[in-house]
């Protein structure tokens, strides 16, 4: 059997299977699994009027591992504009919030991926992750993505290719895992945009709205 080529000729089916397997394996995550989990959500930049909803999401997620003594830190984070905070909506309203900032040149920091608890594990977290990657510029060197995760969400990020590199003591008195994903090159970013478009996810062009964090991210050199 033969597969299509641009010039009208055909690839042998064995080569087609190899090519498909190669492109799937070039991603740090299971591409088929991630594509299946993407949802037709709408993203927009959060405003001050959204902050009470964000804070409510924080409180609602506390039974699932978000520390209650972190509330004041989260509120200050929102007010200070330490990240591009986005609201995530489906046809029924707000389902979550998430943030992204620059920790350094070509090093993006993901923050506060909070999903409404009654619809957890429905693909919203995966869609928030892919959306934040899609906002990265493609005209820069390969990116490093960092985050400080909850112990309860670490396995989720590891399935997306993150590697645990340490733990750090936060000013809120808690100790969090520190994980990174690299390299994230332009082809991955472009594919993230295609995946979201195919899923019907609406993402405005907010790349230029991503700020450099006013609060320094935890050192990427801390040991486990």
C-alpha positions in Angstrom: 0.0 0.0 0.0 1.1 3.5 -0.7 0.6 6.9 1.1 0.3 10.4 -0.4 3.3 12.6 -1.3 3.3 16.3 -2.2 4.3 15.6 -5.8 1.5 13.1 -6.4 3.8 10.1 -5.9 3.1 7.6 -3.1 5.0 6.5 0.0 5.0 2.8 0.9 2.6 2.2 3.8 5.5 1.1 6.0 7.2 4.5 5.6 3.9 6.3 6.3 3.6 4.3 9.6 7.2 5.2 10.5 6.7 8.9 9.7 3.6 9.0 11.9 5.4 7.2 14.7 8.3 9.6 14.4 6.2 12.7 14.7 4.3 11.3 17.6 7.5 10.4 19.5 9.0 13.9 18.9 6.7 15.4 21.5 7.5 15.2 25.2 4.0 13.8 25.9 1.8 11.1 24.3 0.4 13.2 21.4 -2.7 11.1 20.7 -3.7 11.0 24.3 -3.2 14.8 24.7 -5.2 15.6 21.5 -8.1 13.4 22.8 -8.3 15.4 26.0 -8.4 18.9 24.5 -11.6 20.7 25.0 -13.4 23.6 23.0 -12.8 26.2 25.7 -12.5 30.0 25.5 -9.5 31.8 27.0 -9.4 35.5 27.9 -7.2 37.8 29.9 -8.4 38.2 33.5 -9.4 41.6 34.8 -9.7 42.8 38.4 -13.4 41.9 38.3 -12.3 38.2 37.8 -10.1 38.1 40.9 -12.8 37.1 43.3 -13.7 34.2 41.0 -10.0 33.2 41.0 -9.8 33.3 44.8 -13.0 31.2 45.0 -11.4 28.6 42.7 -8.4 28.6 45.1 -10.7 27.9 48.1 -12.7 25.3 46.3 -9.5 23.4 45.4 -8.1 23.3 48.9 -9.7 19.9 49.7 -7.6 18.6 46.7 -4.2 19.7 47.9 -4.1 23.5 47.4 -2.8 24.9 50.8 -5.3 27.1 52.6 -2.5 29.2 54.1 -1.6 30.2 50.5 -4.7 32.3 50.0 -3.1 35.7 50.8 -0.1 34.9 48.6 -2.5 34.1 45.7 -4.4 37.3 46.2 -1.3 39.4 46.2 -0.1 37.5 43.1 -3.2 38.5 41.2 -3.2 42.1 42.3 0.5 42.6 41.5 0.2 41.3 38.0 3.0 38.8 38.4 1.8 36.8 35.5 -0.6 36.9 32.6 -3.7 35.4 34.3 -6.3 33.9 32.1 -9.9 32.9 32.7 -11.1 29.7 31.1 -14.7 29.3 30.0 -17.0 26.8 28.4 -20.6 27.3 27.2 -21.8 27.4 30.8 -19.3 29.9 32.3 -15.9 29.9 34.0 -14.3 26.5 34.5 -10.8 27.5 35.6 -7.9 30.0 35.6 -4.2 29.7 34.8 -1.2 31.9 34.5 2.1 32.3 32.7 5.1 34.6 33.1 8.7 34.9 32.1 11.2 33.8 34.8 14.1 34.7 32.5 14.8 35.0 28.8 13.4 31.9 27.1 12.3 30.5 30.5 8.6 30.6 31.0 6.9 29.9 34.3 3.5 28.3 34.6 1.4 29.3 37.6 -1.9 28.5 39.3 -3.7 26.0 37.0 -7.0 25.9 39.0 -10.0 23.9 37.7 -13.5 23.9 39.1 -13.5 20.7 41.3 -16.7 19.3 40.0 -15.3 19.0 36.5 -11.7 18.0 37.3 -10.1 15.3 35.1 -12.2 16.2 32.1 -9.3 17.6 29.9 -9.5 21.2 31.1 -6.1 21.1 32.8 -4.5 19.6 29.7 -6.1 22.3 27.5 -4.8 25.0 29.9 -1.3 23.6 29.6 -1.3 23.3 25.8 -2.8 26.9 25.6 0.0 28.4 27.6 2.6 26.7 25.5 0.9 28.0 22.4 1.4 31.6 23.6 5.2 31.3 23.5 7.0 33.1 20.7 8.4 31.0 17.9 11.2 33.4 17.0 13.3 32.7 20.0 15.7 29.9 21.1 14.3 26.8 22.5 12.3 27.5 25.7 12.5 26.0 29.1 9.2 25.7 31.0 9.3 25.7 34.8 6.6 25.3 37.5 6.2 24.5 41.1 3.6 21.8 41.4 1.5 20.4 44.2 2.4 16.9 45.3 -1.1 15.9 44.1 -0.6 17.3 40.6 3.1 16.3 40.0 2.2 13.0 38.2 -0.1 15.0 35.8 2.9 17.2 34.8 5.3 14.3 34.6 3.0 12.6 32.1 3.3 15.8 30.0 7.1 15.5 30.0 8.1 17.5 33.0 11.1 16.3 35.1 11.3 16.7 38.8 14.5 18.6 39.6 14.0 19.6 43.2 11.8 20.9 45.9 11.8 24.4 47.5 10.6 26.0 50.6 8.0 28.6 49.8 7.4 31.8 51.8 4.0 30.5 52.7 5.7 27.8 54.8 5.0 24.9 52.3 7.5 22.8 50.4 6.7 22.3 46.7 8.1 20.1 43.9 10.0 22.0 41.2 9.8 20.6 37.7 11.0 21.6 34.2 10.2 20.8 30.6 12.8 21.3 27.9 13.5 21.9 25.1 10.3 23.3 23.8 11.1 24.4 20.3 9.1 26.3 17.7 7.7 23.2 16.0 6.1 22.1 19.3 4.6 25.6 19.8 3.2 25.7 16.3 1.7 22.2 16.7 0.1 23.3 20.0 -1.7 26.1 18.1 -2.9 23.6 15.5 -4.1 21.2 18.1 -6.1 23.9 19.8 -7.6 25.1 16.6 -8.6 21.5 15.7 -10.3 21.2 19.1 -12.2 24.4 18.7 -10.4 26.1 21.6 -10.4 29.9 21.3 -7.2 31.6 22.3 -6.5 35.3 21.7 -3.1 36.5 20.9 -1.7 37.4 24.3 2.0 36.6 23.7 3.0 40.2 24.2 1.0 40.3 27.5 3.2 37.8 29.2 5.2 39.8 31.8 8.5 39.2 33.4 7.8 38.0 36.9 8.2 40.6 39.6 8.8 37.9 42.1 11.8 35.7 41.3 10.9 32.1 40.5 12.5 29.4 42.7 16.1 28.5 41.7 16.1 25.8 39.0 19.2 24.4 40.7 17.7 23.2 44.0 18.2 19.6 44.7 15.5 17.0 45.6 
